Amino acid sequence: MCSQSGMEKSIWRLILSSSRRFLVVATKSLQTLATPQRPGFRLAAGYSGMCVRLKNILTAFQSRRRHSMAQKRMFSLSVVDTDAFLDLPLSAQCLYFHLGMHGDDDGFVSSPKKIIRSTGCSNEDLELLASNGFIIPFKSGVIVIADWRINNTLKNDRYHETIYTDEKAQLMIDNAGRYNLYVSGVVP
């Protein structure tokens, strides 16, 4: 029989670490200990309950990873360290960063007015961002961040296409990687 105090310490170390990899290892090691191939070993009641909880935590991690938008966003200095950006009022700069954090994997933001209200910015800040070419507004109320592809890169296995396919069809990408509205016959 395994020493419960040593096993308990190592399991709790694994649980306290929030890494998915450690959750997988802890779950598998607990399941392995309770297999019928080890007839002399009995898993204490607390450990079998812990195994079930670890499996539930792991399942929650995996489902959240599949169905949610990315939680990390990047901003390139080649965009936010330019005179054009730094000449904007601080409220407009703040709004740009918040819009960037709420963009989907293609840079579309579905509720810019909600973000304006939650940050204390104004519609004028949104209009300033649009007039300076940092965002592209659509009639549907959706906006896209023009420099999205310069700011953010995603691996193909993590990329989820936007649900705003009609708006995306109105865009083209120039040589620098910026979104531009498509105008028939005009190439940027």
HELIX and SHEET records of a PDB file:
HELIX    1   1 GLN A    4  LEU A   16  1                                  13    
HELIX    2   2 ARG A   20  LEU A   33  1                                  14    
HELIX    3   3 ALA A   45  HIS A   67  1                                  23    
HELIX    4   4 LEU A   77  VAL A   80  1                                   4    
HELIX    5   5 ASP A   83  LEU A   86  1                                   4    
HELIX    6   6 LEU A   90  HIS A  102  1                                  13    
HELIX    7   7 PRO A  112  THR A  119  1                                   8    
HELIX    8   8 ASN A  123  SER A  131  1                                   9    
HELIX    9   9 TRP A  148  ASN A  151  1                                   4    
HELIX   10  10 THR A  165  ALA A  169  1                                   5    
SHEET    1   A 3 PHE A 108  VAL A 109  0                                        
SHEET    2   A 3 ILE A 143  ILE A 145 -1                                        
SHEET    3   A 3 ILE A 135  PRO A 137 -1                                        
SHEET    1   B 2 LEU A 171  ILE A 173  0                                        
SHEET    2   B 2 TYR A 179  LEU A 181 -1                                        
END                                                                             
